[in-house]
Amino acid sequence: MKWKVLISALLALMLALPSLAGVGFESLLYERFESISPPALPSGWSIVNPDGDAGAWEARAYGGVTWGRQCIRFKGDPGTPANDWFFTSGVQLAAGETYEVVFMTRVSSVLQPYNLAVWAGTAQNPADMTLMITDIPVSWTEYEETGADFIAPAAGTYYFGFYCTAPPNPFRLFVDDVKVLTNEDELQLGLGMVQSLYEDPPVFSPGDDTISAFVYLKNSGAAATVMNTRFAVGKWPSDTELQFMVMGPDGLERPIINMFSKSRPAGADDFYALQPDSTAGKVVNLWNWYEFDMIGDYTIWAIYRNYSDPGWLGAWTGELESDPVIITVQ
């Protein structure tokens, strides 16, 4: 197993950093519709067309978000009101825990908004959808992310139903990037500057060609967790694990120079069972990815993402975000 070895100086840096905080969530379900062959649905998903009319949900090979192609789409019937459902596969939830459903959606024309409600229930049937999560009018033609929190009333397997309604019309409603999320409390993402070993806050000059950041995962839980430790760098949604956000002295986000690392898709040998109270990390020269050509303070934070599990290893999926650090260029 190949993974990142932490040199002693970086271990010293980790010990010098304050306790980790940041934020994160685990993904219990994430469907981008990119691995299916339309009109086939994702495994375990289903569609209900109560009226049996021409208006129905269907998986499509086009119409998805700009970083993908495929999606699920409702095509209306010109003579019958929309009254249709699609259901996700089942997700195991715990009683009393808070979860969030997030998705991207749009319509094909502002002339005909749709109403889109999301429900949760114990079976893929409209009658079993007993918990309303959100109910929104969709009137925009460019994808926007929306969603809502909910609390599971009892432990068990839940399915999520997306229910659209509208007057008779031939227009379309699109949904993509469906996620079910829960807060992650046992994994944290840390970020520090190697220069902090020598001065704090770290100071650089515009002529420096090395601004090294150290990013690391920490498992503060009681059990080992299988993590993607490839740590390829890039801009989401490329097939990478690490993304940095850099705010310049002018308060504006700095554009990324390179879109992603030149790397193959993550494979099983990129995953590592991170033991309790253990870390895995990588040093990144941020100068390779961003321009630090303005005088002043920069605010930097890191985001770790993994949504792959090659070989069905039981890998953790979700996103972690570090606390910010500040550097000075003078």
Helices and strands as residue ranges (DSSP letters): H 8-16, E 23-31, E 46-48, E 56-60, E 71-75, E 82-87, E 91-93, E 98-107, E 114-121, G 126-128, E 129-138, E 144-151, E 156-166, E 172-183, E 187-193, G 194-197, E 203-204, E 212-219, E 225-228, E 242-247, G 268-270, E 271-274, E 278-285, G 286-288, E 296-306, E 318-321, E 325-329
